[in-house]
Structures are given as C-alpha cells and as structure tokens.
C-alpha cells in the first residue's frame, strides 16, 4: 500500500512539471501576441506616421538687427536708447543694438 502512495505522488509531480514546462513555453507566444495587439491598437489611434520621403519640410529664419552708435561730445534723444536725452562724454562711443529672430517650420504630408 505504501508503494502505491509513493507512485501516486510521483505521478502528480511529473504531471505538475509537464504543465509548468508547457506554461513556460507558451509564455513567449502569449507575450508576443499581447505586444502585437498593443502595436495594432496604437497604430490605429495615431493614424498616419511620419515618413521623410513623403513629406515636405520648410524652415524660415528671419533675423532683423538695428544698431545705433553715438560718439562722445554729441547728444541723442529717442531711437533705440529710449526717449531721454543724454550727454556722451568725449572719447566715448555708445552703441545700442536691438535684434529679433523668429523661426517657423512647416511640414506637409504628400
């Protein structure tokens, strides 16, 4: 009777090992299927993907610079420095610069 119980336990252990091996092998296929489903769903949400060969990209860079220089002994008013009048000491040069840069980029899918 004791031999029968040991054989039964051995059969259960082998059966459990076979099931565990089958689950481990199937884990790879289940994971790949799940990742494929996620990719399919994300592709349907995002729509058309960017393709550099089928799009046109235009870039515009606009820079403007204004410069005013005043040499010593003269006075100025207004301009880039503001609306106040100032005396510039002799032998001194003062420069005021105002610059602005804008960048625009447009892409068009063909």
Residue frames as a rotation matrix with the C-alpha (Angstrom) as fourth column:
UNK 1
0.570 0.822 0.000 0.00
0.822 -0.570 0.000 0.00
0.000 0.000 -1.000 0.00
UNK 2
0.392 -0.522 -0.757 2.89
0.193 -0.758 0.623 2.33
-0.899 -0.390 -0.197 0.79
UNK 3
-0.657 -0.648 0.384 4.34
0.459 0.060 0.886 1.77
-0.597 0.759 0.259 -2.69
UNK 4
-0.049 0.756 0.652 1.02
0.986 -0.069 0.155 2.81
0.162 0.651 -0.742 -4.25
UNK 5
0.787 0.341 -0.513 1.04
0.490 -0.852 0.185 6.17
-0.374 -0.397 -0.838 -2.42
UNK 6
-0.064 -0.904 -0.424 4.61
0.085 -0.428 0.900 6.95
-0.994 0.021 0.104 -3.50
UNK 7
-0.648 -0.123 0.751 3.83
0.720 0.223 0.657 6.10
-0.249 0.967 -0.056 -7.11
UNK 8
0.396 0.886 0.240 0.77
0.913 -0.408 -0.001 8.39
0.097 0.220 -0.971 -6.98
UNK 9
0.624 -0.250 -0.740 2.87
0.200 -0.865 0.461 11.27
-0.755 -0.435 -0.490 -5.58
UNK 10
-0.493 -0.865 0.093 5.47
0.244 -0.035 0.969 10.74
-0.835 0.500 0.228 -8.30
UNK 11
-0.321 0.468 0.823 2.78
0.946 0.129 0.296 10.82
0.032 0.874 -0.485 -10.99
UNK 12
0.751 0.622 -0.220 1.40
0.644 -0.764 0.037 14.11
-0.146 -0.169 -0.975 -9.62
UNK 13
0.256 -0.751 -0.609 4.89
0.063 -0.615 0.786 15.66
-0.965 -0.239 -0.110 -9.52
UNK 14
-0.694 -0.500 0.517 5.63
0.503 0.177 0.846 14.65
-0.515 0.848 0.129 -13.13
UNK 15
0.078 0.831 0.551 2.21
0.987 -0.143 0.076 15.90
0.142 0.538 -0.831 -14.25
UNK 16
0.789 0.179 -0.588 2.80
0.384 -0.890 0.244 19.24
-0.480 -0.419 -0.771 -12.50
UNK 17
-0.209 -0.942 -0.262 6.29
0.122 -0.291 0.949 19.54
-0.970 0.166 0.175 -14.07
UNK 18
-0.560 0.063 0.826 4.83
0.815 0.222 0.536 18.94
-0.149 0.973 -0.176 -17.56
UNK 19
0.546 0.824 0.151 2.18
0.833 -0.553 0.007 21.63
0.090 0.122 -0.988 -17.01
UNK 20
0.559 -0.408 -0.722 4.81
0.164 -0.799 0.579 24.11
-0.813 -0.442 -0.379 -15.75
UNK 21
-0.560 -0.796 0.231 7.03
0.352 0.024 0.936 23.46
-0.750 0.605 0.266 -18.80
UNK 22
-0.214 0.574 0.790 4.08
0.970 0.026 0.243 23.97
0.119 0.818 -0.562 -21.13
UNK 23
0.794 0.525 -0.307 3.21
0.577 -0.809 0.109 27.28
-0.191 -0.264 -0.946 -19.45
UNK 24
0.156 -0.827 -0.540 6.82
0.101 -0.531 0.841 28.49
-0.982 -0.186 0.001 -19.68
UNK 25
-0.690 -0.380 0.616 6.98
0.603 0.170 0.780 27.67
-0.401 0.909 0.111 -23.39
UNK 26
0.075 0.831 0.551 3.63
0.960 -0.209 0.184 29.33
0.268 0.515 -0.814 -24.08
UNK 27
0.358 0.033 -0.933 4.64
0.592 -0.781 0.200 32.47
-0.722 -0.624 -0.299 -22.15
UNK 28
-0.698 -0.685 -0.209 6.73
0.229 -0.490 0.841 33.67
-0.678 0.540 0.499 -25.12
UNK 29
-0.720 0.465 0.514 3.84
0.609 0.070 0.790 33.30
0.332 0.882 -0.334 -27.56
UNK 30
0.337 0.871 -0.358 1.35
0.940 -0.294 0.173 34.96
0.045 -0.395 -0.918 -25.24
UNK 31
0.052 -0.405 -0.913 3.70
0.430 -0.816 0.386 37.92
-0.901 -0.413 0.132 -24.66
UNK 32
-0.904 -0.420 0.084 4.30
0.232 -0.316 0.920 38.39
-0.360 0.851 0.383 -28.41
UNK 33
-0.347 0.864 0.364 0.59
0.833 0.106 0.543 38.23
0.431 0.491 -0.757 -29.12
UNK 34
0.458 0.492 -0.740 -0.11
0.816 -0.563 0.130 40.85
-0.353 -0.664 -0.660 -26.45
UNK 35
-0.323 -0.660 -0.679 2.64
0.234 -0.750 0.618 43.16
-0.917 0.040 0.397 -27.81
UNK 36
-0.883 0.048 0.467 1.27
0.468 0.000 0.884 42.77
0.043 0.999 -0.022 -31.34
UNK 37
0.105 0.994 0.011 -2.19
0.953 -0.104 0.284 43.72
0.283 -0.019 -0.959 -30.15
UNK 38
0.316 -0.065 -0.947 -0.82
0.562 -0.791 0.242 46.82
-0.764 -0.609 -0.213 -28.39
UNK 39
-0.737 -0.646 -0.198 1.03
0.187 -0.477 0.859 47.89
-0.649 0.596 0.473 -31.55
UNK 40
-0.607 0.597 0.525 -2.06
0.719 0.130 0.683 47.38
0.339 0.792 -0.508 -33.67
UNK 41
0.422 0.800 -0.427 -4.13
0.906 -0.396 0.152 49.50
-0.048 -0.450 -0.892 -31.27
UNK 42
0.050 -0.467 -0.883 -1.52
0.342 -0.823 0.455 52.27
-0.939 -0.324 0.118 -31.11
UNK 43
-0.896 -0.359 0.261 -1.25
0.342 -0.183 0.922 52.34
-0.283 0.915 0.286 -34.92
UNK 44
-0.223 0.890 0.398 -4.99
0.873 0.000 0.488 52.72
0.434 0.456 -0.777 -35.26
UNK 45
0.526 0.395 -0.753 -5.03
0.742 -0.646 0.179 55.61
-0.416 -0.653 -0.633 -32.74
UNK 46
-0.125 -0.699 -0.704 -2.07
0.220 -0.711 0.667 57.59
-0.967 -0.071 0.243 -34.08
UNK 47
0.830 0.528 -0.179 -3.06
-0.051 -0.247 -0.968 57.37
-0.555 0.812 -0.178 -37.74
UNK 48
0.862 -0.485 0.144 -0.54
0.216 0.094 -0.972 58.25
0.458 0.869 0.186 -40.40
UNK 49
0.560 -0.748 -0.356 3.11
0.609 0.080 0.789 58.01
-0.562 -0.659 0.501 -39.38
UNK 50
0.612 -0.443 -0.655 5.85
-0.530 -0.845 0.075 60.46
-0.586 0.302 -0.752 -40.33
UNK 51
0.477 -0.505 0.719 7.79
0.734 0.679 -0.010 59.46
-0.484 0.533 0.694 -43.41
UNK 52
-0.010 -0.567 -0.824 10.58
-0.014 -0.824 0.567 61.76
-1.000 0.017 0.000 -44.54
UNK 53
-0.866 -0.353 0.355 10.36
0.314 0.171 0.934 60.54
-0.390 0.920 -0.038 -48.12
UNK 54
-0.326 0.818 0.474 6.71
0.842 0.023 0.539 61.53
0.430 0.575 -0.696 -48.47
UNK 55
0.625 0.525 -0.578 6.71
0.726 -0.664 0.182 64.92
-0.288 -0.533 -0.795 -46.75
UNK 56
0.104 -0.544 0.833 7.96
0.551 -0.665 -0.504 68.41
0.828 0.511 0.230 -47.45
UNK 57
0.375 -0.069 -0.924 9.61
0.884 -0.273 0.379 70.43
-0.278 -0.960 -0.041 -44.71
UNK 58
0.258 -0.241 0.936 10.03
0.452 -0.826 -0.337 74.20
0.854 0.510 -0.104 -44.95
UNK 59
0.187 -0.267 -0.945 12.04
0.949 -0.201 0.244 76.25
-0.255 -0.943 0.216 -42.46
UNK 60
0.454 -0.005 0.891 12.06
0.384 -0.901 -0.201 80.04
0.804 0.434 -0.407 -42.26
UNK 61
0.053 -0.500 -0.864 14.55
0.968 -0.188 0.169 82.02
-0.247 -0.845 0.474 -40.19
UNK 62
0.475 0.181 0.861 14.01
0.475 -0.877 -0.077 85.77
0.741 0.446 -0.502 -40.02
UNK 63
0.055 -0.533 -0.844 16.53
0.959 -0.207 0.193 87.98
-0.277 -0.821 0.500 -38.23
UNK 64
0.547 0.072 0.834 16.46
0.410 -0.891 -0.192 91.75
0.730 0.447 -0.517 -38.00
UNK 65
0.016 -0.647 -0.762 19.13
0.983 -0.128 0.129 93.89
-0.181 -0.751 0.635 -36.33
UNK 66
0.734 0.141 0.664 19.09
0.276 -0.956 -0.102 97.66
0.620 0.258 -0.741 -35.64
UNK 67
0.093 -0.777 -0.623 22.24
0.991 0.014 0.130 99.35
-0.092 -0.629 0.772 -34.37
UNK 68
0.831 0.069 0.552 22.83
0.145 -0.985 -0.096 102.97
0.537 0.160 -0.828 -33.36
UNK 69
0.073 -0.866 -0.495 26.23
0.992 0.115 -0.054 104.34
0.103 -0.487 0.867 -32.33
UNK 70
0.925 0.165 0.342 26.97
0.120 -0.982 0.148 107.70
0.360 -0.096 -0.928 -30.72
UNK 71
-0.013 -0.991 -0.130 30.44
0.785 0.070 -0.615 109.17
0.619 -0.110 0.778 -30.22
UNK 72
-0.076 -0.078 -0.994 31.42
0.938 -0.344 -0.045 111.41
-0.338 -0.936 0.100 -27.30
UNK 73
-0.888 -0.229 -0.399 30.51
0.180 -0.971 0.158 115.07
-0.424 0.069 0.903 -27.32
UNK 74
-0.723 0.690 -0.026 27.15
-0.276 -0.255 0.927 114.55
0.633 0.677 0.375 -29.01
UNK 75
-0.641 0.627 0.442 23.70
-0.469 0.137 -0.873 114.17
-0.608 -0.767 0.206 -27.55
UNK 76
-0.856 0.434 -0.281 20.90
-0.036 0.492 0.870 111.99
0.516 0.755 -0.405 -28.69
UNK 77
-0.527 0.760 0.381 17.26
-0.647 -0.068 -0.760 111.50
-0.551 -0.647 0.527 -27.97
UNK 78
0.550 0.823 -0.141 14.81
-0.760 0.423 -0.493 108.78
-0.347 0.378 0.858 -28.84
UNK 79
-0.069 -0.553 -0.830 15.94
-0.820 0.506 -0.269 105.94
0.569 0.662 -0.488 -31.06
UNK 80
0.153 0.071 -0.986 16.82
0.127 0.988 0.091 102.58
0.980 -0.139 0.142 -29.57
UNK 81
-0.776 -0.578 -0.252 18.07
0.323 -0.021 -0.946 104.06
0.542 -0.815 0.203 -26.30
UNK 82
-0.173 0.786 -0.594 14.68
0.959 -0.002 -0.282 105.47
-0.223 -0.619 -0.753 -25.35
UNK 83
0.507 0.540 0.672 13.09
0.697 -0.715 0.048 108.91
0.506 0.444 -0.739 -25.28
UNK 84
0.801 -0.215 -0.559 15.54
0.347 -0.593 0.726 110.61
-0.488 -0.776 -0.401 -22.89
UNK 85
0.776 -0.595 0.208 18.33
-0.145 -0.490 -0.859 112.96
0.613 0.637 -0.467 -23.93
UNK 86
0.809 -0.562 -0.169 21.84
0.424 0.359 0.831 112.08
-0.407 -0.745 0.529 -22.75
UNK 87
0.657 -0.715 -0.240 25.27
-0.754 -0.609 -0.249 113.60
0.032 0.344 -0.938 -22.97
UNK 88
0.885 -0.457 -0.092 28.06
0.443 0.886 -0.138 111.28
0.145 0.081 0.986 -24.03
UNK 89
0.603 -0.716 -0.351 31.48
-0.073 -0.488 0.870 112.11
-0.794 -0.499 -0.346 -22.56
UNK 90
0.595 -0.454 -0.663 34.19
-0.801 -0.275 -0.531 112.95
0.059 0.847 -0.528 -25.10
UNK 91
-0.480 -0.858 -0.186 36.28
-0.860 0.501 -0.094 109.96
0.173 0.115 -0.978 -26.22
UNK 92
-0.630 0.359 0.689 33.45
-0.166 0.804 -0.571 107.50
-0.759 -0.474 -0.447 -25.55
UNK 93
-0.672 0.482 -0.563 31.35
-0.608 0.076 0.791 105.61
0.424 0.873 0.242 -28.05
UNK 94
-0.503 0.622 0.600 27.98
-0.400 0.448 -0.800 104.17
-0.766 -0.642 0.024 -27.07
UNK 95
-0.795 0.272 -0.541 26.20
-0.444 0.346 0.827 101.57
0.412 0.898 -0.154 -29.19
UNK 96
-0.275 0.792 0.545 22.66
-0.607 0.296 -0.737 100.34
-0.746 -0.533 0.400 -28.82
UNK 97
-0.870 -0.024 -0.492 21.53
-0.417 0.568 0.709 97.20
0.263 0.823 -0.504 -30.62
UNK 98
-0.066 0.893 0.444 18.08
-0.708 0.272 -0.652 95.77
-0.703 -0.358 0.614 -30.98
UNK 99
-0.773 -0.197 -0.603 17.69
-0.589 0.574 0.568 92.37
0.234 0.794 -0.560 -32.62
UNK 100
0.102 0.816 0.569 14.86
-0.737 0.446 -0.507 89.93
-0.668 -0.368 0.647 -33.08
UNK 101
-0.844 -0.361 -0.397 14.82
-0.530 0.673 0.516 86.43
0.081 0.646 -0.759 -34.51
UNK 102
0.179 0.907 0.381 11.84
-0.795 0.361 -0.487 84.31
-0.580 -0.216 0.786 -35.48
UNK 103
-0.893 -0.437 -0.106 11.84
-0.431 0.765 0.478 80.73
-0.127 0.472 -0.872 -36.64
UNK 104
0.214 0.973 0.085 8.95
-0.826 0.226 -0.516 78.98
-0.521 0.040 0.852 -38.35
UNK 105
-0.902 -0.432 0.018 8.78
-0.366 0.783 0.503 75.40
-0.231 0.447 -0.864 -39.54
UNK 106
0.193 0.977 -0.090 6.01
-0.863 0.125 -0.490 73.85
-0.468 0.172 0.867 -41.59
UNK 107
-0.867 -0.394 0.304 5.62
-0.225 0.856 0.466 70.25
-0.444 0.336 -0.831 -42.69
UNK 108
0.101 0.897 -0.431 3.24
-0.947 -0.046 -0.319 68.99
-0.306 0.440 0.844 -45.30
UNK 109
-0.355 -0.117 0.928 2.42
-0.021 0.993 0.117 65.33
-0.935 0.022 -0.355 -45.92
UNK 110
-0.614 0.088 -0.784 2.12
-0.780 -0.216 0.587 64.42
-0.118 0.972 0.201 -49.59
